[in-house]
């Protein structure tokens, strides 16, 4: 026999309109989904980096992972998944379960350059990845070897025009942010620059330090060890403003060349379909970490700066920068199969 309480509950349900009875399961499902997402992370989290250890994306991922793990009481590991110039890692994350257990920590190249540079990407940055947060800004530096006959932007331009062979410069790779900024500089000024791509930032910087090429367009993290030894000197920085850690370095714009502004920034993305509550929690945690004095100091040591953003602000930056780099890629006739 049903109890009195059970009879009252059954009577209450019978008096509800049919529409209300249909809504109840949907509400329960929504509440369960919300409860699950607010408990994130329920399993170990992997930060997938497209490049080898030591680069700007790897540095950012390792700084973030330590504090994420402490805050969330969950394992957060960095996985360097190289290959395909960075596309293997992005494709892996794009096809991962959309639960926040695998995140992409990558650079401006992966988000804003590769869609126009690669003829066939196995994923879509726009449709398969969700921007979560802009983590760090890493300006690119025009550098000269100690024996180069120029030490400023004006002298570089003049020397390149007076030299029939132009001025050779190193970059980490064909189609890198360094390469595209150098070519934007050459297009804007008429400077004769000859690109010499290397396999990574370290060998590109070593080429300048060793005098193989007189000019390098480098990440600060690559250039700084050689600058300390006196073998490489700074000419100008590509950021919109001077770097706080090196206020004596002029920007390219301050040196009389407008329109050559860019950063090898690092951002975090998740697979499309990741619940909004999970996206927001990751965003809030990364922004919290980026405000820590120790993080700001450690990034400054390698020439970087903390950024921070909302998911919407990060998406806007990708959208605004991609056409500008695509224009340069098209003008140069670059295409990677």
C-alpha positions in Angstrom: 0.0 0.0 0.0 1.3 3.5 -0.9 2.0 5.7 2.1 0.2 8.9 2.7 3.2 10.9 1.5 3.4 8.9 -1.7 -0.3 9.4 -2.4 0.0 13.2 -1.9 3.0 13.3 -4.4 1.1 11.2 -7.0 -1.9 13.5 -6.6 0.3 16.6 -7.1 1.8 15.2 -10.3 -1.7 14.3 -11.7 -2.8 17.9 -11.2 0.2 19.3 -13.1 -0.5 20.4 -16.8 0.9 18.0 -19.4 3.3 20.7 -20.6 4.8 21.1 -17.2 5.4 17.3 -17.0 7.3 17.5 -20.3 9.5 20.3 -19.0 10.6 18.6 -15.8 13.0 16.1 -17.4 14.6 18.9 -19.5 15.1 21.0 -16.4 16.6 18.0 -14.5 19.0 17.3 -17.5 20.1 21.0 -17.6 20.7 21.1 -13.9 22.8 17.9 -14.1 24.9 19.3 -17.0 25.5 22.5 -15.1 26.4 20.6 -11.9 28.9 18.5 -13.8 30.5 21.5 -15.5 30.9 23.4 -12.3 32.8 20.4 -10.9 35.5 20.8 -13.6 38.0 19.3 -13.7 36.9 15.8 -12.8 39.9 14.2 -14.5 43.5 15.1 -15.4 44.0 18.0 -17.8 46.5 18.0 -20.6 47.9 21.3 -22.1 49.0 20.4 -25.6 51.8 22.5 -27.1 52.6 22.2 -30.8 56.3 22.9 -30.4 59.4 21.5 -28.6 60.2 22.6 -25.0 61.7 26.0 -24.5 59.6 28.1 -26.9 57.1 30.8 -25.9 54.1 28.4 -26.0 55.9 25.8 -23.9 57.0 28.4 -21.3 53.5 29.7 -20.9 52.0 26.2 -20.6 54.4 25.1 -17.9 53.9 28.3 -15.9 50.1 27.8 -16.1 50.1 24.1 -15.4 51.8 24.3 -12.1 49.3 26.9 -10.7 46.3 25.2 -12.3 47.2 21.9 -10.6 47.6 23.6 -7.2 44.3 25.5 -7.5 42.2 22.6 -8.9 43.8 19.8 -6.9 44.0 17.9 -10.1 46.9 16.7 -12.4 47.6 19.3 -15.2 50.4 18.2 -17.5 52.1 19.7 -20.5 52.3 17.6 -23.7 54.7 18.7 -26.4 53.1 17.2 -29.6 55.3 18.4 -32.4 54.8 17.7 -36.1 53.2 19.2 -39.2 54.6 22.6 -38.3 52.2 22.8 -35.3 49.1 21.4 -37.1 49.3 17.9 -35.5 48.8 19.3 -32.0 45.9 21.6 -33.0 44.2 18.7 -34.9 44.5 16.5 -31.9 42.8 19.0 -29.6 40.2 19.9 -32.2 39.1 16.2 -32.3 39.3 15.6 -28.6 36.3 15.1 -26.3 34.8 18.6 -25.6 35.1 18.3 -21.8 38.1 20.5 -21.0 40.4 17.5 -20.4 42.6 18.5 -23.4 43.5 22.2 -24.2 45.6 23.7 -26.9 48.3 26.2 -25.8 49.6 27.7 -29.1 50.8 30.8 -30.8 49.6 33.5 -33.3 50.8 31.2 -36.1 48.5 28.4 -35.2 45.4 30.6 -34.8 45.9 33.5 -37.2 48.5 32.5 -39.9 48.1 28.8 -40.6 44.5 29.0 -42.0 45.9 31.0 -45.0 49.4 29.4 -45.1 48.4 25.8 -45.3 46.6 24.6 -48.4 44.7 21.9 -46.5 44.3 21.9 -42.8 42.7 18.8 -41.3 40.7 21.0 -38.9 39.1 24.5 -38.9 40.4 27.1 -36.4 37.0 28.8 -36.8 34.7 25.8 -36.4 36.7 23.2 -34.4 38.4 25.3 -31.7 37.0 27.7 -29.2 39.2 30.6 -28.0 39.5 30.6 -24.2 42.0 33.2 -23.2 45.0 35.2 -24.5 47.8 34.3 -22.2 51.0 36.1 -23.1 52.4 38.7 -25.5 55.8 38.1 -26.9 57.1 40.9 -29.2 59.4 40.1 -32.1 62.8 41.9 -32.2 64.8 43.1 -35.2 68.4 42.4 -34.2 71.8 42.9 -35.8 75.0 41.0 -35.4 77.8 42.8 -33.6 79.7 43.3 -36.9 76.7 44.5 -38.9 77.1 48.0 -40.5 73.8 49.2 -39.1 72.4 49.7 -35.6 69.0 51.4 -36.3 66.0 51.0 -38.5 67.0 54.0 -40.6 70.6 52.6 -41.1 69.2 49.2 -41.9 66.9 50.6 -44.6 69.7 52.7 -46.1 72.3 49.9 -46.1 69.9 47.4 -47.7 69.1 49.9 -50.5 72.7 50.7 -51.2 73.7 47.0 -51.3 72.8 45.3 -54.6 72.4 41.9 -52.8 70.3 43.4 -50.0 70.5 42.3 -46.4 70.0 38.7 -45.4 68.0 38.0 -42.3 67.2 34.8 -40.3 63.8 33.7 -39.0 62.7 30.5 -37.3 60.8 29.2 -40.4 59.1 30.0 -43.6 55.7 31.6 -42.9 56.5 32.3 -39.2 55.3 35.5 -37.6 58.9 36.6 -37.8 59.1 36.0 -41.5 55.8 37.8 -42.2 56.7 40.9 -40.1 60.0 41.2 -41.8 58.3 41.1 -45.2 55.7 43.6 -44.1 58.7 45.8 -43.0 60.4 45.4 -46.4 57.1 46.1 -48.3 56.5 49.3 -46.2 60.0 50.7 -46.5 61.3 49.4 -49.8 64.2 47.7 -47.9 65.9 44.9 -49.7 65.7 41.9 -47.4 66.6 38.3 -48.2 65.0 35.7 -46.1 67.0 32.8 -44.7 64.7 30.4 -42.8 66.2 28.2 -40.1 64.7 25.3 -38.2 63.7 27.1 -35.1 64.4 30.2 -33.1 67.6 29.0 -31.5 69.5 28.3 -34.7 68.1 31.5 -36.3 69.5 33.5 -33.3 72.8 31.6 -33.4 73.2 32.5 -37.1 73.1 36.2 -36.2 75.4 35.8 -33.3 77.9 33.9 -35.5 77.8 36.4 -38.3 76.2 34.0 -40.8 73.5 36.7 -41.4 73.7 40.3 -40.3 70.1 40.6 -39.4 67.7 38.5 -37.4 64.0 38.8 -36.8 63.7 36.9 -33.6 61.8 36.1 -30.5 63.3 37.8 -27.4 63.7 34.4 -25.7 65.9 33.3 -28.6 67.9 36.6 -28.9 68.5 37.4 -25.3 71.3 35.0 -24.5 73.3 36.3 -27.4 72.5 39.9 -26.5 73.9 39.3 -23.0 77.2 38.1 -24.6 77.4 41.2 -26.8 77.2 39.3 -30.1 73.7 40.6 -31.0 72.2 44.0 -30.5 68.6 45.2 -30.6 67.4 47.5 -33.4 63.7 47.8 -32.8 60.7 45.9 -31.4 57.5 45.1 -33.2 55.0 45.8 -30.4 52.7 48.8 -30.3 54.6 50.1 -27.2 58.0 49.7 -25.7 58.7 46.6 -23.6 58.6 47.4 -19.8 61.6 45.1 -19.3 63.7 46.9 -22.0 62.4 50.5 -22.2 65.5 51.6 -24.2 64.4 49.6 -27.3 62.4 51.7 -29.7 59.4 50.3 -31.5 59.4 49.9 -35.3 56.7 52.6 -35.4 58.8 55.0 -33.3 61.6 54.4 -35.8 59.5 55.8 -38.6 57.8 52.7 -40.0 54.0 52.4 -39.5 51.9 49.3 -39.9 54.6 46.7 -38.8 53.1 45.7 -35.5 52.8 42.1 -34.2 53.4 39.7 -31.4 54.1 36.0 -31.2 51.3 35.8 -28.6 50.2 32.6 -26.9 46.6 31.7 -26.3 44.6 28.8 -24.9 41.8 27.1 -26.9 39.4 24.2 -26.3 37.5 21.8 -28.6 34.3 23.2 -30.0 31.3 22.0 -27.9 33.1 22.5 -24.5 30.5 23.7 -22.1 30.5 27.5 -21.5 30.8 27.0 -17.8 34.0 25.1 -18.3 35.4 27.7 -20.7 34.6 30.4 -18.1 36.3 28.5 -15.3 39.5 28.0 -17.3 39.4 31.6 -18.4 39.1 32.9 -14.8 41.8 30.6 -13.6 44.3 31.6 -16.3 43.5 35.3 -15.8 44.1 34.8 -12.0 47.5 33.2 -12.6 48.6 35.9 -15.0 48.2 38.5 -12.3 50.6 36.7 -9.9 53.9 38.8 -9.5 56.0 35.7 -9.9 54.5 34.9 -13.3 55.0 38.5 -14.5 58.6 38.4 -13.3 59.4 35.0 -14.9 57.9 36.0 -18.2 59.9 39.2 -18.2 63.1 37.2 -17.9 62.4 35.6 -21.2 61.1 38.8 -22.9 57.4 38.1 -22.5 54.5 39.9 -20.9 51.3 38.6 -19.4 48.2 39.4 -21.4 44.8 38.1 -20.2 41.4 38.5 -21.8 37.9 37.3 -22.0 37.1 34.5 -24.5 35.3 37.1 -26.7 38.3 39.5 -26.7 40.6 36.6 -27.7 38.3 35.6 -30.5 38.3 39.2 -31.7 42.1 39.4 -31.8 42.3 36.3 -33.9 39.6 37.6 -36.3 41.3 41.0 -36.7 44.8 39.7 -37.2 44.1 36.8 -39.6 43.2 38.9 -42.7 46.4 41.1 -42.3 48.7 38.0 -42.2 46.6 36.4 -45.0 47.3 39.4 -47.2 51.1 39.1 -46.7 50.9 35.3 -47.3 49.0 35.9 -50.6 51.4 38.7 -51.7 54.4 36.4 -51.1 52.8 33.5 -52.8 53.4 31.3 -49.8 51.5 28.0 -49.5 52.4 24.8 -47.5 50.9 21.5 -48.6 
